Amino acid sequence: MDPIDSKIKSYLSDAENENVSPELVAQVKALFPGAGRFACPHCGKSITPFKSPLATQKIKNILWAFLALTSFTGSFLAPRYFFQFLAAFLFFGFRWVVDQRATKTQIFVYKTLKDAEPSQVRDRDLHHPQSHL
């Protein structure tokens, strides 16, 4: 075994055994403005919280729904282009459904990470949702 590895392991074990006051931890967190970011418990990558729950995403969802309804209406108003409007309706409708699902998933992850303490968020909560079937 490498002597450097043994030194690092001894330093890590010493660090785990030390007691740090909560006041000191609060002071150190205040020094780093990005300390409030969440980390994925599965992979450890930083997760940035969403800004005002997805305002631009809501506008996009409304746009897809409007385009789908407009295409559906257009299919009856212009019978010559019925199938083209119907294809556009299916595309915009599918896009609306997919974006709605993505928005719900993003809000779920945001609320889970915001409400739970970091120690309470487990791998199974985010990466393996339970089925309700």
N, C-alpha and C positions, 0 to 999 in steps of 0.2 A: 504494500500500500504506500502511496506517495505521501511524504511528510506534509506536503501542502494540504492534501485532502484531509488528513487527520487534524491539522490546525483549524481548517474551516469547520469541520464537524464539531470540534471542541468549542469554537466561538459560537456556533449556532446553538449548541446545547446550553451554553452559559446565557445566551440571550433569551432563550425560552424560559429559563428559571428566574429571570429578574422580574421584580415587581415595579410597575410604573404607575405613578399616581394619575388619576383621571384628569386632574388639572393640567398636568404636563402634556397629556395626550391632546386635550382641547387646544392648548397653545400651539402645538405642532400642527394640528389640523388647520388652525387659523392661518398659519404661514403659507399653506398650499391651497390656492383657491379651487383647484380641480379635485380636491379630496372628496367632494360630495358625489362624484360619479360612481356608478354602479359597475361591478365586474360580473361577468357571466360565471356562475359557479362551476360550469362544465369545462369551459375552455380557458377561463381567466382573462378574456379580452374585455376591454373597457366598453361599457354600454352607456351612451349618452342619453339622458332622459329627453323625452319629446317636449317640444315647446307647445304651449297651449293646445291641448289635444288635437293635433292634426288639422288645423284650420284649412290649409291648402288642400289636404286630402278630402275634406268634406266638400269643397267646391268642385273638385274633380268628380266625386261621386254624383253630385247633383248634375253636372254636365253630361256624364255618361247616361244617366237616367233620362234626361231631357232629350238627348240625341236618339235614344232608343224609342221613346214615345213619339218623337217627331217622325222617325223612319216608319214606325208602325202606321201612323196616321197617313203618311205620304203614300204608303202602299195601296191604300184604298182611294186616295184622291187622284192618283195617276195610275190607272189600271195597266197601262202599257209597260210601266216599269215596276210591276208588282214584285217580281222575284228579286230585282236589284234592291228595292227598298226592304224586302223581307230579309235578304242577306245582311244588309246594313243593320236592321233591327236585331238580328241574332248576334252580330258582332258586338254592337254597343251594349246589348243586354248582357251578354256573357262578360264583357269587360266590367260592367257595373257590378255584377255578382262577385267577380273576383276581387275587385277593389273594396267592396263592402266587407268581404271575408278578411282581407288583409288589414283593413282598418280595425276590425274587431280584435284581431290577433295582436296588433300593436298596442291597443288600449289595454288588453289583458296583461301583456308583458309589462307595460308601464305601471299599471296598478299593483301588480304583484311585486315589482321591485320597489315601488314607492311605499307600500304599506308594510311590507315585511322587513324585519331586521335582516341584515346580511347573513347572520348565522341561521335564520329560519328558511331562507331560500335554498332549496335543495336541487340537485340535478334532476330528479324525477319530476319536480314541479314545472319546470320550463321545457324540458326536452322530451318528456314522455307524459303527455296529458292523459288523464283517466278517461275511459270511455263510459258513457252513460247509457249504453245499450243494454 
